[in-house]
Amino acid sequence: MTNKKMLIGSLSNDLYRVANLMGRGSQKAANRFWHESKRWSLELSNQNLDSYIKDIIRDLNADNDVVVSQDKAEKFLMYGTLLQNYSVNID
């Protein structure tokens, strides 16, 4: 497994956790995983990625909110799915 694949998979999992926890009403836990996902997205910002994945990473890195809203959680669920599908198909 490449480092890039591991980073994308980790980011995807954390974004999925944020969405899932917000759906269950656990704001504190969702914020914790949001903070963790920022770590992965920052590491990915220097990787060679497809343009639509770079756009996702840029959007995540530009978001400086500490608290996750329900709308963001839904966006993160979509991002998590896109990243998971991308990671399955890279070397």
C-alpha positions in Angstrom: 0.0 0.0 0.0 1.4 3.4 -1.0 1.6 6.3 1.5 -0.8 8.3 -0.8 -3.4 5.5 -0.7 -3.1 5.2 3.1 -3.6 9.0 3.5 -6.6 9.1 1.2 -8.1 6.1 2.9 -7.6 7.6 6.4 -9.1 10.9 5.3 -12.1 9.1 3.7 -12.7 7.1 6.9 -12.5 10.2 9.2 -14.9 12.2 6.9 -17.3 9.3 7.0 -17.1 9.2 10.8 -17.8 12.9 11.0 -21.0 12.5 8.9 -22.1 9.4 10.8 -21.5 11.0 14.2 -23.4 14.2 13.2 -26.2 12.0 12.0 -26.4 10.4 15.5 -26.2 13.8 17.2 -22.7 13.4 18.7 -21.3 16.9 17.9 -18.3 16.5 20.2 -17.1 13.3 18.6 -17.7 14.6 15.1 -15.6 17.6 15.9 -12.8 15.4 17.1 -12.8 13.4 13.8 -13.0 16.6 11.8 -9.8 17.8 13.6 -8.1 14.4 12.7 -9.2 14.7 9.1 -7.5 18.0 8.8 -4.2 16.3 9.5 -4.7 13.9 6.6 -5.8 16.7 4.2 -2.8 18.8 5.0 -0.4 15.9 4.3 -2.2 15.2 1.0 -2.0 18.8 -0.2 1.6 18.1 -1.5 0.7 14.8 -3.2 0.3 14.3 -7.0 -3.5 13.8 -7.3 -6.2 14.1 -9.9 -7.6 17.6 -10.2 -11.0 16.8 -8.6 -9.3 15.2 -5.6 -7.0 18.3 -5.3 -10.2 20.4 -5.3 -11.6 18.4 -2.4 -8.3 18.7 -0.5 -8.2 22.4 -1.1 -11.8 22.8 0.1 -11.1 20.8 3.3 -7.9 22.8 4.0 -9.6 26.1 3.5 -12.3 25.3 6.0 -11.1 26.7 9.3 -14.4 26.1 11.3 -13.8 24.2 14.5 -17.5 23.1 14.7 -19.1 20.9 12.1 -22.6 21.7 10.9 -25.1 19.3 9.5 -24.7 20.7 6.0 -20.9 20.2 6.2 -21.4 16.7 7.5 -23.4 15.9 4.4 -20.7 17.3 2.2 -18.1 15.3 4.1 -20.1 12.1 3.5 -19.9 12.8 -0.3 -16.2 13.7 -0.1 -15.5 10.5 1.9 -17.3 8.4 -0.7 -15.4 10.1 -3.6 -12.1 9.6 -1.8 -12.8 6.0 -1.0 -13.6 5.2 -4.6 -10.4 7.1 -5.8 -8.2 5.2 -3.3 -9.4 1.8 -4.6 -8.3 2.6 -8.1 -4.8 4.0 -7.4 -1.6 2.1 -7.2 
